[in-house]
């Protein structure tokens, strides 16, 4: 009988959805983060349930051929918080494809679809254009970084391999100035202290926005830290202090105060210029987003003289791309600030055939359909929880020939495909896109067609 803390030898058979390796010890399933199929490992059991156990790698006895060459790295922290970086990059893409297949077949109960190879990234490192790091104190020094796995303990790395090199530079220089000024760090247990998080946004023009998130009031010493950091990093074109006095894990505050520079920085995609403020939503990986959206638009086929709905439209990126060819595009989005950003961007880019509707998709899409407005196509890009079944049922009633579905969660995508198939549709093809290299996350776009 296994015991917590016991060390055992385990061969890893497969990677399951979520990124953990799976092996069996006397028929008991054992899940091991940072493990690779083909690894033979000495692992330490950290938890035991009735039907499975979880363990951490203690030592690699025999590495898999799919594992990266540095076998000294075995933990989440060793890989700087990248839970898929133990795999060679081409193998990351292959395993992500298989995770998508397994989830769709298991949850969606469908097998007769085309699954393409995962679209990889030319830049599998330094791709994130936005990062938020929590502050902490370590041996009297202000640090920032990631939370250790399943904890709120912060660990710092010399360089974050996922965020842009400019963001690394800005955060490094900011911390130097914060340490010189000896400003207190926020304690979530006592709700005391000042420094909570730092957020940096960057764009393809090598410009940055710096947001220092604090508890309390704006003080001159904080403004001075910001100004000194901007002096060292002239790439910073916009600098804010965000005040967050709430007991919450949500980083940005209720009040963002512009300290220096412009209110926004801009980014261009598909010929459309987007302004990014501290609160704006914008995709994290620009180059992979272009591939994802390009494939989604390709799945629509001919849209000239057609009315298209972009459901869960965010800041209206897809709606505005589609507007170049479509007769009219309706964008529906719950977050009011995102809808406002979409309207403003459309005006600035002289796009006149879009209409952005603020509210719940569950309500506004049904209202739009019931109003008798002709809808020829719909694209969904929902949050991780997926789409309400009532929405899918209503969409099925208007007999669209095809539906395009972008998903950041293959599990809810598979569930929703199952619902649509019960209403006379079938999943024709799926394209996984590696939006977040070195992590187990995977995005996909699916084409769902009327039978």
N, C-alpha and C positions, 0 to 999 in steps of 0.2 A: 504494500500500500504506500503510495507516494505521500510525502510530507512536505509542508512548506519549508523552504530553505535547503531542501535536498538537492544535490547535484546529480544529474543523469546525463547519459550520452544519447543524443537524438539525431536522427537523419531527417532533414527537411524535404518533404515531398512536393509541396506546392505553395504558391502565394494565394491568399484569399482576398476577396474584395475588402479594402481598408488597408492592405499593404503588409499584413503580418504573414510570416511563414507558418506553415502547419506541418507538424510531424506527429507520429503516434508512438506512445510508450505503453506497451501491454494493452493495446487497443484504446487507450485513452488519448483523445485529441489534445495536443499541446501547441499553443500559439506562442510564437517567438518573434517579437519585433526585430527588425534589422537583419533578419535571416534570409537566405536565398535557397531555392530548390537545388538540391544536390549537396548542400553543406552537411558535414558531419560535425556536430557541436557538443561541447560540454555546456550544459545550461543549468541555471539555478531556478528552481520553482519559486515563484513569488505569490501565486494564489491558486487555490484549488476549489473547483465547483463540482457538482455531481457528475457532469458529463464532459468536462474539459478542465485543462489547467493552463496557466500562463507562466512563462519563464523568460529569463534574460540570458543573453549569451555570456558565459564566463570565459570560454576559450574556444577558438576555432581549431578543431582537430584536423579536418580536411576541408579546404574551401571548395565551393562550387566553381565550375569554369565560368559561370555567369557573374561571379563576384569581382569587384574592382581589385586591383593588384595589392593595395595596401591592406594587409590582413591584421594590422595592429588596431584598426578601428572597428569597434564592435557595438558602440552605444549610440543612441540618439544624439547625445551631446558631442561625441567624437565627430559626427558628421554635421556639426553646426546646425542641428535641428532639421536636417533634411532626411525624411524617413524612407526615401527610396534611393539615396545616393550610394548605398552599398552595391547597387547593380550597375554594370556597364550600361552606357546610355542606350545602345541599340536594344539591350535586353529590357530596359525600362519600358520602351515602346511596345515590345512584343508581349510582355506580361500585362500591360494595361489593356491591350486588345483582348487578351484572354479573360481578364477580369470583367470587361464589358460583356463579352459573349456569355460568360457563366451567369451573370446577374440577370441579363435579359431572358435567357432560357429558363432560369430557375423561378424568377418572380413573374415575368411576363408570360410564361408558358408558351413561348413562340420560338420556333427554330428555323423557319423558312424565310430567312432574310439575308441580304448581302452585308457582310461586315468587312469593311476596308481596313487596310493596315493603318496604324496610328500615324497621324501626321506629326513628325518630330520638329524640333526647333533647331535653327542654325546656331542659336545662342542658348545652350542649355544652362548657362551660368550668367549671373549679373543682369537678369532680365526684368526684375520687378521695378515698376515705375512709382510704387508707393510702398512705404514701410511705416509701421507703428511699433515702437519698442517701449516697454515699461522701464522705469528707473528703479534702481535698488541701491543699497549701500553694501559694500564689501570691503572689510578691513579699513573702514573709515573713508573709503573712496567711492564717489558716485560712479555707478556703472549703468549700462542699459544692455538689453539683449532679448533673449527668448525665455519663456518659461520652460523649465525642465518638464519632461513628459509626466502628465497626470499630477502636476503640482503648480503652485504659484511661486516657486523659487526661481529667481532670475539667474541665468548664466550668461556670461559675456564671451564673445569670440573676437579675435583680432580683426577679422573681416567677414562680413556676411556675404556668402557666395551667391545668394539669390538676388539681393537688391543691387541697384546700379552702383557703380564705383563712385559716382558723384554723391549718392546718398551716404555711402560709407564714409566718405571724406567729411561731409557736413556734420554727421553725427559725432565723428571722432573729434573734430575741432570744437563743436558745441560742448562736449563733455570736458574738454580741457578748460574751457572758460567757466563752466559750472563748478568745477573742482576748485578753481582759483577763488571763486566767489563764496565757496562753502555754503551753498544753499541746501536746506533740508529736503529730504526725500519723503514722499507720501507713504504713510503706513495704512494699509486697507483695514487692518484690525482696529486701530485706534482712531481712524479717520483724522489723522494729524499729519503735518508736514506739507511741503509745497509741490515738489516735482513729481508728476504722475507719469506722463508719457512724452515721447518726441515722435512727431510725424514728419516725414519728408516725402514730397512728391517731386518727380523729375520728368523731363520730357526728352524727345529725340534731338532737341537743339542744345542739350547739355545745360539746361536751366533748371533751377530748383525752387521749390517752395518749402520753407521751414515753419513748422507749427510746434511751439512749446506748450504743452498742456499742463496746467497747474491747478492746485486748490488754493483758494484765497483771493487776494486782490493783486492787481497789477502794481508792481513796485519798480522804482527806478533801477535797482540792482539787476532785475530781470531784463529790463529794456537794455541796460548796458551790456549784458551778456549777449543778447541778440545782436546788437550793433557791432560788437567786437567780432562775433562769428561771421557776420556778413562782410566785415572788413577783410577777414582772412579768406573767405569764400565768395568772391565776386559773382560766382555763378548763381547765388541766391538772388532771385529777382522779386521775391515776395516773402515776407516774414510776419508771422502772427504769434500772439499769445492767446491761447484758448483757456477760458476759465471753466473748470468743472468742479463744482462744490458738492456733487451728489455722491452718495454711496452706491457706486455702480462699477461694473467692469467695462462699461462702454467708455471708450477713450475720449473722444472729442467732447468739449464742453458746450454749454448752452449759449456762450458768448465768445465770439472770435474777434480779437482786437488787432487790426492791422498796425504793425509797428514800423515797417519799412517797405518801400517798393510798391508794386502793383497789387491790386486785389486778386488777380488770377494769373496763372500761366496757361499757355495754350498748347494744344497738340492737334496734329492733322491726321485724318484717316479717310481714305477714299475721296480726297479732295475737299473734305469738309473740316473746317476749323472748330475745335471744341475748347471752350474756356473751362479751366479747372480751378475751383475754389477749395477751401479746406473740406467742405461738406460734399462736394460733387462726387458722384459715382463715375468712375471711368475704369475700363478693363485694365488689369494689372500688367498684362504682357501684350504690348502693342502688336508685335510682329505675328504672334500666334492668333491674336484676335482677328487680324486681317484674314488669315487663313480660315478661321472658324466662320466668320460672317460671309466670306466669299463663297464657301461651300453651301451655307444656308441659302444664299441668294441663288446660287446655281440650281439648288433643288426645286426652286419655284418654277423654273422654266420661263415661259412667256408671260409677262405681267403687264404689257402695254394695254392701256385703256381698262385696267382692272383696279378695283378697290381692295386694298390689303389692310388687315389689322395686325399691328405689332403689339401683342399682349405681354404685359410686364415689360414695358418699353424702356424703363430707366430714364436716362437722359436723352432718349430718342435716337441713339446712334443708328440702329438698324432701320428705323422708320425713315430717317433722312437719306440713307443709302438707297433704300427701295424707291424713294420719291423721285429719283432721277428717271425711272422708267414707268412707274405706276401712274395711274390716273389720280388716285388719292390714297393716302396712308393715314390710318387712325392709330395713334399711339395711346395705350391705356397704362397708367402707372399709379400706384398707391401713394408713393412718397411725393408730397407736394413740392418740395424743393427740387426734386429731380424733374418734375413736370415743368416747373418754371425755367429750369436750365434748358430743357428741350425747346420750349417756345422761344427763348432768347437766342439759342444757337440757330434755330431755323430762320429767325429774322436777320441775324448777322450774316447768314449765308444765302439770303434772298431765296429761301425755299418757301413756296406759297401753297403747295398742295398737300400739306400735312395738317392734321388736327390732333392736338394732344389733350387727352381727357384724363382728369385727375380723379382717382377713386379706385375701389376694389374691382379687379377684373371680374370677380364673381358677380358683381352687380352691373358694372358699366358695359361689359361685353354683351350681357343678356339684354340690357336696355337698348343697345345699338342694334342687335338682331331683331328685337321686338318692334323697333321703330320702323322696320321695313326697308332700312338702308341696305342696298345691295352689297354683299360681301363676297368677293371672288376667291380670297385666299387668306390664310391666317398663319402667323408665325408666333410660337410660344417660346419665351425665354424666362421660365419661372424661377423663383428661389428654390433652395434645396428641398423644401417640403413638397414641391411639385404642384399639380393643378387639381382644384376641387372637382370631384366627379360630376357635380351639377353643371359646371362649365363644359366639360367634355360631352356630356349628354346633349346640352343645348347646341353645341357646335355640330354634333352629328346630325341634328335635326335639319340643318340647312344644306346638307348634302354637298359639302365642298369636295371637289375631286381629290385635293391633296392638302395635307397639313405638314408644316415644317416645325420641328421641335428641337430647340437647343436646350441642353441639360448640363448642369454641373453635378448631378447626382444620378448615376445610372440606375439606382434602386427605384427611385420614384418615377423615373422615365419608364422603366420596365412595367411598373404598376399601372401607369397611365396608358401605356400602349395596350395592356391587357383590357382596360376599360373600353378603349376605342375599338379594339377588335370585336368586342361583344356588341358593338353598334355598327358593324358592317365595314370596318376598315382593316387594313393589314399593314404591317411594318415592311416596307420595301427594302430600305438600305440604311445603314448606320455608318457614320464617319467619326471615329474617335480623333480628338485633337489634344496634343500634349500642351495644355496651357501652363502647367506648373511643373516643369522639369525638376528632377531630384526629389519630388514629393509623390505620394501615392494618389493624389487627386487627378481626376480625369474628366474632361468635358467631351461632349459629343453632340452631333447634330443628326437627327433622324428624319427620313422622309416617310410619311404615313399616307397611304393611298386608299381611296374608296374601292371596295371589292367590285 
